[in-house]
Every structure is written in structure tokens, then in C-alpha cells.
Amino acid sequence: MSAHTVEYVRYHIPEERSAEFLAAHTRAAALLAAAPQCVDHELARCEDDFEHFVLRITWTSTEAREQDFRASELCPAFLAELRPYLPHIQERRHYKATTVRGAGAAVPTLYAWAGGAEAFVRLTEVFYDKVLKDDVLAPVFAGMAPEHAAHVALWLGEVFGGPPAYSETQGGHGHMVAKHFGRNITETQRRRWVGLLQDAADDAELPTDAEFRSAFLAYAEWGTRLAVHFSGPDAVPPAEQPVPRWTWGAAPPYRG
């Protein structure tokens, strides 16, 4: 569960003061952007009644907001911008996120955008064909089980938002991590793995839009760096964890 604290502030601002209110919050937003205690923030205006606004600020923690931010040089200027509107606050509360969360179908998963199960089967078949012909990686995968590529296709599919087929047939994150114990993967091998995966994505005709490929590469970098860590001599098996779920990055996820 996230340690972040989400602050909600509901305002009722008379219509004749809304322009100055928005201008003040625009100035205050620049101060929040400079605060290391602030994760993100947003001011929303009611569609049904333009005099109602909701300010949402995500803080790194309650302590960071109440102690560190209040003691910072930014806080006095921030409060000065908003002080004229304090009498118009109808409610101010702080919340912690629960485990109930998810994305709606309006934004496709990376799995769906890539083309579903067939795309990841195609990808891993092309990829491991390259791996077994590669001077750097072939020794690492000597004696690879015939079903290895199919299992990795299930893994990648689940990671990128597809059905939990890997979890149901193989196990969670700990099961995948255990495959790397004692292999002493080098940085050169890791980089070659990432490079060949990108080449395989091209050959397997996965989407080439910048948004998909940036998220795809981000997981490859994250996953391979964990693989290097857990392949080392001092690696400690992690507690059992679910398969990570990767999604779109900060760039727009797709063009509808």
C-alpha cells in the first residue's frame, strides 16, 4: 500500500472571484512544483456548478506535508496566495490509498495494444532464435528447455496487462526471480539481452509508436537489472510477490 497522503480541499468560490482564484492557484502551483514533498496536484472545477472547485494534492507522506513542507521556505508564499480563499473552504481532508485500484477500459493495456497473446508468442520465438545464435548470450541459455520461450511469452503478457496465465501455471515474481540465482549475469550480457529484445520487437512487428516502445523498453531495463542483481553471489531470495503489472509511462498512452 502506498505511503502517500492525498489531500482534498473543496472550495465554494463566488463566480465573480473565480478568475482571481484560478490565477492565485496558478501561482501556488509553481510553488508546489518546487516542493520535494509534493508528488502531484490538480485543481478541478465542477461541471454542474462552476462555483465549486476541488483541489487534490498528493504528498509523499502526512509528516512531509505537516512538518517538512510547513517548515520550508515555500510554505509562507504558498499560504499567502491561498489565504484570501480560506473562508471559502467547505471541506479539507487527508486520505491514504487502499488496495482497491485499477484502470478503466478507456485506455488499452500494453498487452492489448501489442496485439495480445499471439504478439508475445511471436516476440519470444523471434527473440530466442536470436539469443541462441548470439555469441554473448548463447552460453547463458545453453540447455534451454523447449518450453522456455512459451513461458516467457506468458510472463511478458501478464506483466503488460494480460491474463494471469503465468501466475496460474508457473508462480509469481519469486518464481521468475529464482530462475536467475547463481547465473552471475554480467552487464554486457544484460545490455545484449535488452538490445536483442528490441530487435525482436521490430522483427515480430510489435507496435512502433513512441509511447508503447518507451514503456516496453522501461520494463526491459527494470527487469534485466533485477535479473543481474538476483543472479549475483550475495542475492537473497525475495518474499513471494505477485507478477509486476507494467503500464503506460508519463507520455500520452495512445492516440485514439
C-alpha positions as CSV (number, residue, x, y, z in Angstrom):
1,M,0.0,0.0,0.0
2,S,1.3,3.5,-0.9
3,A,2.6,5.7,1.9
4,H,1.4,8.8,0.0
5,T,-1.1,11.1,1.5
6,V,-3.8,12.6,-0.7
7,E,-5.2,15.9,0.4
8,Y,-8.6,17.1,-0.9
9,V,-9.8,20.6,-0.4
10,R,-13.4,21.6,-1.5
11,Y,-14.0,25.3,-2.3
12,H,-17.1,27.3,-2.9
13,I,-15.9,30.4,-4.8
14,P,-18.4,33.1,-5.9
15,E,-18.5,33.4,-9.7
16,E,-17.1,37.0,-9.6
17,R,-14.0,35.8,-7.8
18,S,-13.3,32.7,-9.9
19,A,-10.8,34.4,-12.2
20,E,-8.6,35.7,-9.4
21,F,-9.0,32.3,-7.6
22,L,-7.6,30.5,-10.6
23,A,-4.8,33.0,-11.0
24,A,-3.8,32.5,-7.4
25,H,-3.8,28.8,-7.7
26,T,-1.7,29.0,-10.9
27,R,0.9,30.9,-8.9
28,A,0.6,28.5,-5.9
29,A,1.0,25.6,-8.3
30,A,4.5,26.8,-9.2
31,L,5.4,26.6,-5.5
32,L,4.1,23.1,-5.2
33,A,6.1,22.0,-8.3
34,A,9.2,23.1,-6.4
35,A,8.3,21.3,-3.2
36,P,10.1,17.9,-2.9
37,Q,7.2,16.8,-0.6
38,C,4.6,17.1,-3.4
39,V,4.1,14.2,-5.7
40,D,1.4,15.9,-7.9
41,H,-1.5,18.2,-7.7
42,E,-4.7,19.2,-9.6
43,L,-7.4,21.7,-9.3
44,A,-10.8,20.6,-10.8
45,R,-13.9,22.7,-11.4
46,C,-17.4,21.4,-11.1
47,E,-19.2,20.9,-14.4
48,D,-22.6,21.3,-12.8
49,D,-21.9,24.3,-10.7
50,F,-18.9,26.5,-11.7
51,E,-18.6,28.0,-8.2
52,H,-17.4,24.7,-6.8
53,F,-13.7,23.5,-7.0
54,V,-11.7,20.6,-5.6
55,L,-8.0,20.8,-5.1
56,R,-6.1,17.5,-4.9
57,I,-2.5,17.3,-3.7
58,T,-0.6,14.1,-3.3
59,W,2.1,14.4,-0.6
60,T,4.9,11.9,-0.1
61,S,3.5,11.4,3.5
62,T,1.4,13.2,6.1
63,E,4.6,14.0,8.0
64,A,6.2,15.5,4.9
65,R,3.2,17.8,4.4
66,E,2.6,18.8,8.1
67,Q,6.3,19.1,9.1
68,D,8.7,19.4,6.2
69,F,6.6,21.5,3.8
70,R,5.3,23.8,6.6
71,A,8.9,24.4,7.7
72,S,10.1,25.1,4.2
73,E,10.7,28.5,2.6
74,L,8.0,27.7,0.1
75,C,5.1,27.3,2.5
76,P,4.7,31.0,3.5
77,A,4.4,32.1,-0.1
78,F,2.0,29.2,-0.9
79,L,-0.2,30.2,2.0
80,A,-0.1,33.8,1.1
81,E,-1.5,33.0,-2.3
82,L,-4.4,31.0,-0.9
83,R,-5.2,32.8,2.3
84,P,-7.9,35.0,0.8
85,Y,-9.8,31.9,-0.1
86,L,-9.6,30.0,3.2
87,P,-13.1,31.3,4.3
88,H,-14.5,29.6,1.1
89,I,-13.2,26.1,2.1
90,Q,-16.1,23.8,2.7
91,E,-14.1,20.7,3.5
92,R,-10.4,19.7,3.8
93,R,-9.4,16.1,4.5
94,H,-6.4,13.7,4.1
95,Y,-6.7,10.2,2.7
96,K,-4.5,7.1,2.3
97,A,-4.9,4.9,-0.8
98,T,-6.3,1.4,-0.4
99,T,-5.5,-1.7,-2.4
100,V,-8.7,-1.1,-4.5
101,R,-7.5,0.5,-7.7
102,G,-7.2,-0.1,-11.4
103,A,-7.6,1.4,-14.8
104,G,-10.7,1.5,-17.0
105,A,-11.1,0.1,-20.5
106,A,-10.8,3.6,-22.0
107,V,-7.1,3.2,-22.1
108,P,-5.9,-0.1,-23.6
109,T,-3.4,-2.2,-21.7
110,L,0.1,-2.6,-23.2
111,Y,-0.8,-6.2,-23.8
112,A,-3.9,-5.3,-25.9
113,W,-2.0,-2.6,-27.7
114,A,0.8,-5.0,-28.6
115,G,-1.7,-7.5,-30.1
116,G,-2.4,-9.9,-27.3
117,A,-1.1,-13.4,-26.7
118,E,-0.1,-14.0,-30.3
119,A,2.1,-11.0,-30.4
120,F,4.1,-12.1,-27.3
121,V,4.4,-15.7,-28.6
122,R,5.7,-14.2,-31.9
123,L,8.1,-11.9,-30.0
124,T,9.6,-14.6,-27.8
125,E,10.1,-17.1,-30.7
126,V,12.0,-14.5,-32.7
127,F,13.9,-13.3,-29.6
128,Y,15.2,-16.7,-28.5
129,D,16.1,-17.6,-32.1
130,K,18.4,-14.6,-31.9
131,V,19.6,-15.4,-28.5
132,L,20.8,-18.9,-29.4
133,K,22.8,-17.5,-32.3
134,D,24.4,-14.8,-30.3
135,D,28.0,-15.2,-29.1
136,V,27.4,-13.3,-25.9
137,L,24.1,-14.9,-24.8
138,A,24.1,-18.4,-26.3
139,P,26.3,-19.7,-23.5
140,V,23.9,-18.3,-20.9
141,F,20.9,-20.2,-22.4
142,A,22.7,-23.4,-23.2
143,G,20.4,-26.3,-22.4
144,M,17.3,-24.1,-22.5
145,A,14.1,-26.0,-22.0
146,P,11.9,-26.3,-25.1
147,E,9.0,-24.6,-23.3
148,H,11.1,-21.6,-22.1
149,A,10.1,-19.2,-24.8
150,A,6.4,-20.0,-24.3
151,H,6.7,-19.4,-20.5
152,V,8.4,-16.1,-21.1
153,A,5.6,-15.1,-23.5
154,L,3.1,-15.8,-20.7
155,W,5.2,-13.8,-18.3
156,L,5.5,-10.8,-20.6
157,G,1.8,-11.0,-21.4
158,E,0.9,-10.8,-17.8
159,V,3.4,-8.1,-17.0
160,F,2.0,-5.9,-19.7
161,G,-1.6,-6.2,-18.6
162,G,-2.8,-9.6,-20.0
163,P,-4.4,-12.5,-18.2
164,P,-2.6,-14.1,-15.2
165,A,-1.6,-17.1,-17.1
166,Y,2.0,-17.2,-15.8
167,S,0.8,-16.8,-12.2
168,E,-1.7,-19.6,-12.6
169,T,0.7,-22.1,-14.3
170,Q,4.2,-21.2,-13.0
171,G,4.0,-18.9,-10.0
172,G,4.6,-15.3,-9.0
173,H,7.5,-12.9,-9.2
174,G,9.6,-15.0,-6.8
175,H,9.4,-18.0,-9.2
176,M,10.7,-16.0,-12.1
177,V,13.5,-14.4,-10.0
178,A,14.6,-17.8,-8.8
179,K,15.4,-18.8,-12.4
180,H,18.4,-16.4,-12.2
181,F,20.0,-17.5,-9.0
182,G,23.7,-18.3,-9.4
183,R,23.9,-17.4,-13.0
184,N,26.2,-14.3,-12.4
185,I,24.8,-12.3,-15.3
186,T,27.2,-9.6,-16.5
187,E,26.3,-6.1,-17.5
188,T,27.5,-6.9,-21.1
189,Q,25.0,-9.8,-21.2
190,R,22.2,-7.7,-19.8
191,R,22.7,-5.0,-22.4
192,R,22.8,-7.5,-25.2
193,W,19.6,-9.1,-23.9
194,V,17.8,-5.7,-24.0
195,G,19.2,-4.9,-27.4
196,L,18.1,-8.2,-28.9
197,L,14.7,-7.9,-27.4
198,Q,14.2,-4.5,-29.1
199,D,15.4,-6.1,-32.4
200,A,13.0,-8.9,-31.9
201,A,10.1,-6.5,-31.3
202,D,10.9,-4.9,-34.7
203,D,11.1,-8.3,-36.4
204,A,7.9,-9.5,-34.7
205,E,6.1,-6.3,-35.8
206,L,5.1,-5.1,-32.4
207,P,3.8,-1.5,-32.4
208,T,6.5,1.1,-33.1
209,D,4.8,4.2,-31.6
210,A,7.0,6.0,-29.2
211,E,4.6,5.6,-26.2
212,F,4.5,1.8,-26.5
213,R,8.2,1.3,-27.1
214,S,9.2,3.6,-24.3
215,A,7.1,1.6,-21.8
216,F,8.3,-1.7,-23.4
217,L,12.0,-0.7,-23.0
218,A,11.4,0.6,-19.5
219,Y,10.3,-2.8,-18.4
220,A,13.2,-4.5,-20.2
221,E,15.6,-2.2,-18.3
222,W,13.9,-2.7,-15.0
223,G,13.5,-6.5,-15.3
224,T,17.0,-7.2,-16.6
225,R,18.6,-5.1,-13.8
226,L,16.7,-7.1,-11.2
227,A,17.9,-10.3,-13.0
228,V,21.5,-9.2,-12.7
229,H,21.0,-8.4,-9.0
230,F,19.4,-11.7,-8.2
231,S,22.0,-13.7,-10.2
232,G,24.8,-12.4,-8.1
233,P,26.6,-14.4,-5.3
234,D,25.1,-12.5,-2.5
235,A,21.5,-12.4,-3.7
236,V,18.8,-13.2,-1.1
237,P,15.5,-14.6,-2.4
238,P,12.7,-12.1,-2.1
239,A,9.5,-12.7,-0.3
240,E,6.8,-14.1,-2.5
241,Q,5.4,-11.3,-4.7
242,P,2.8,-11.1,-7.5
243,V,3.9,-10.6,-11.0
244,P,4.5,-6.9,-11.6
245,R,2.0,-5.1,-13.8
246,W,3.5,-2.6,-16.2
247,T,1.6,0.2,-17.8
248,W,2.0,3.4,-19.8
249,G,4.5,6.0,-18.8
250,A,4.2,9.7,-18.5
251,A,3.8,10.2,-22.2
252,P,0.3,10.0,-23.7
253,P,-0.6,6.3,-23.8
254,Y,-2.1,6.2,-27.3
255,R,-3.7,8.2,-30.0
256,G,-7.4,7.4,-30.2
